[in-house]
Amino acid sequence: MAEGRSDLSFTLFLSEPSSYQGGALVLEFPDSEEAVRLGAGDVIVYPSTLLHRVEPVTEGERLVCVGWIQSRLRNAEQRELLFELDTARRQLFSQQGKSEIFDLLSRSYTNLLRMWGE
């Protein structure tokens, strides 16, 4: 992080939730909080700008691996738009298969990624 930009953060859970008490990763949203305790091998990725904390571990041992990702897209709004476009594109493909509309969305997604990416 010292020499780069961190756009996304991740927590990879290494311990099973049954092996410890407490220790939830709490993500703070503007109007709510979400406590996360995932199984060993599961990972959660979230914007680095999102406030978060870890509740105290009251029993056992909580092992995780944390890290940061620098996106090809510096702008968070552009990342969100491309995520939504890609989600719609994939849903269309799962419902209708390859089509002219799917190809148009795919080209638009790829061109925006190329135009906005570093």
C-alpha positions in Angstrom: 0.0 0.0 0.0 2.9 2.4 0.7 3.8 2.8 -3.0 0.5 2.2 -4.7 -3.2 2.9 -4.7 -5.6 0.5 -2.9 -9.0 0.5 -4.6 -10.3 -2.8 -3.2 -9.6 -4.7 0.0 -10.0 -8.4 0.7 -10.2 -10.7 3.6 -9.6 -14.4 3.0 -10.8 -16.4 5.9 -8.4 -19.2 7.0 -10.3 -20.5 10.1 -13.7 -22.1 10.2 -16.2 -19.9 12.1 -16.8 -22.7 14.5 -13.2 -22.6 15.7 -13.5 -19.1 17.3 -16.1 -16.8 18.9 -16.5 -13.1 18.0 -14.1 -11.8 15.4 -16.6 -10.8 12.8 -15.5 -8.4 10.1 -18.0 -5.5 10.3 -18.6 -3.5 7.2 -20.0 0.0 7.9 -22.5 1.3 5.3 -24.1 4.7 5.5 -27.4 3.3 6.9 -26.4 -0.1 8.3 -23.6 -2.5 9.3 -23.0 -6.0 8.1 -21.1 -8.6 10.2 -19.3 -11.2 8.1 -17.9 -14.5 9.3 -17.1 -16.8 6.4 -15.9 -20.3 6.1 -12.2 -21.3 5.7 -11.2 -20.6 2.1 -14.0 -18.0 1.5 -13.1 -14.4 0.6 -14.9 -11.1 0.7 -13.8 -8.2 -1.5 -15.0 -4.6 -0.7 -14.1 -1.0 -1.6 -11.0 0.2 0.4 -12.9 3.4 1.2 -15.6 1.4 3.1 -15.1 1.8 6.9 -14.7 -1.5 8.6 -13.6 -3.1 11.8 -13.1 -6.5 13.4 -14.9 -7.4 16.6 -12.8 -8.8 19.4 -12.1 -12.6 19.4 -13.4 -13.9 22.7 -12.5 -17.5 22.3 -10.3 -19.5 19.9 -8.1 -18.2 17.1 -9.2 -16.2 14.0 -6.8 -16.6 11.1 -7.3 -14.5 8.0 -5.2 -13.1 5.1 -5.9 -9.5 4.2 -4.7 -7.7 1.1 -5.3 -4.8 -1.2 -5.9 -4.6 -5.0 -5.2 -1.8 -7.3 -7.9 -1.8 -10.0 -7.2 -1.0 -13.6 -9.8 1.7 -13.1 -8.9 4.5 -10.7 -12.5 6.0 -10.6 -14.9 4.1 -8.3 -18.0 5.3 -10.2 -16.5 3.9 -13.4 -15.8 0.6 -11.7 -19.4 0.4 -10.4 -20.8 1.2 -13.9 -18.7 -1.5 -15.5 -19.6 -4.0 -12.8 -23.3 -3.3 -13.4 -22.9 -3.5 -17.2 -21.1 -6.8 -16.9 -23.7 -8.2 -14.5 -26.5 -7.3 -16.9 -24.4 -8.8 -19.8 -23.9 -12.1 -18.0 -27.5 -12.3 -17.0 -28.6 -11.8 -20.5 -26.3 -14.5 -21.7 -27.6 -17.0 -19.1 -31.2 -16.3 -20.2 -30.8 -16.0 -23.9 -27.4 -17.2 -24.9 -25.2 -15.4 -27.4 -27.1 -12.8 -29.4 -26.5 -9.5 -31.2 -27.5 -7.6 -28.0 -25.1 -9.6 -25.9 -22.3 -8.9 -28.4 -23.1 -5.2 -28.4 -23.0 -5.1 -24.6 -19.7 -7.1 -24.6 -18.1 -4.6 -27.1 -19.3 -1.6 -25.0 -18.0 -3.2 -21.8 -14.6 -4.0 -23.4 -14.3 -0.6 -25.1 -15.1 1.3 -21.8 -12.6 -0.8 -19.9 -10.0 0.0 -22.5 -10.9 3.7 -22.6 -11.0 4.2 -18.8 -8.3 1.7 -17.8 -4.7 2.5 -16.9 
